[in-house]
Amino acid sequence: MINDPNENAAVVGENPMRNISARAAMTRWTGFFGFWLLLIGLDPVDLAAGLFAAAAATWTSLHLLPPSGGRLRYAALAQLALRFGQESIMGGMDVARRALSVRLPLRPGFVVYPVRLHPGPTCNAFTTLTSMMPGTLPAGVDDHGALLYHCLDVEQPVAAQLAIDEGLLIRALGETHDDT
């Protein structure tokens, strides 16, 4: 079989912005312009600058972080937010109880969590989310790409809780993974 040398010519010279949907661009532009309005207000003199700033921010955003193939799932996002709130309250109470009680020993140490997410923005969002949970703190990555978490009590089911949180984030962001 002979390959046509011009077969990939359109791909090489193709504008990467051409593949970005108008919906993704409008969604980002609306978010940036809404943020502008929150900061500056509805002064007509500033609206023209806001329109331009939102357009420039959208263009830059789409070049630096193109939209992913997944779609945000609002029901799963609400479930993740509810779980985050519940776990934050329960974790905060547990940390306070351990700090104030002599009988509840601290068993600090590290837990290795084999993250299913690929390195990048989604994995960063996961580590950011879990860094806000009381009692655990992402501390790095091991040689195999697993996340290291510092915990106040390594005998707690930290890895199981992280797996639940990661699964909810994957569902909320509409990501697809072979092993989920």
C-alpha positions, 0 to 999 in steps of 0.5 A, a space after each residue: 500500500 502506498 501512502 499519499 504524501 498529501 494525506 496529512 497535509 491538512 493536519 500539519 497546517 491545520 489551525 488547532 482553534 478550528 476544532 474547538 466548538 463554539 459552545 466551549 468558546 461561548 461558555 468560557 467567554 460568558 464565565 470570563 465576562 461574568 467575572 468581569 462584571 462581578 469585579 467591575 460592575 455595570 458601568 457602560 464605560 467599562 463594558 467595552 473593556 470587559 468585552 475585549 478582556 473576556 474575548 482575550 481571556 477566552 482566546 488565551 484559555 482555549 489555546 492553553 487549555 483546550 476543552 476536553 471531550 468530557 461533559 460536566 455532569 451536574 448531578 454527579 457534581 452536586 453529589 461530589 459537593 455534598 460528599 465534600 461538605 460531609 467529609 469536611 465536617 466529619 474530618 474536622 471533628 475527627 481532627 479536633 477530637 484527636 487533637 484534644 483527646 489524650 486517649 485517641 492516639 495519632 498514627 501519622 504516616 504516609 498512604 500510597 494511593 494508585 491514582 487512576 487519573 492521568 497526570 494533568 489538570 484533572 489529576 491536579 483538581 483531584 489532589 487540590 480537592 483532597 488537600 482540603 480534606 482534614 486529616 490528609 494532605 497530598 505529599 507527592 508522587 512515588 516512582 510508579 506515579 501513585 500519590 503519597 498522602 500524609 495522614 494523621 491516622 494510617 489505620 483509617 480507610 484513607 485509600 478507600 475514601 480517596 477512591 470514592 472521591 476520585 470516582 465521583 470526580 471522574 463521573 462529575 467531569 464526564 471523564 472515561 477511564 478503562 478501569 473505572 
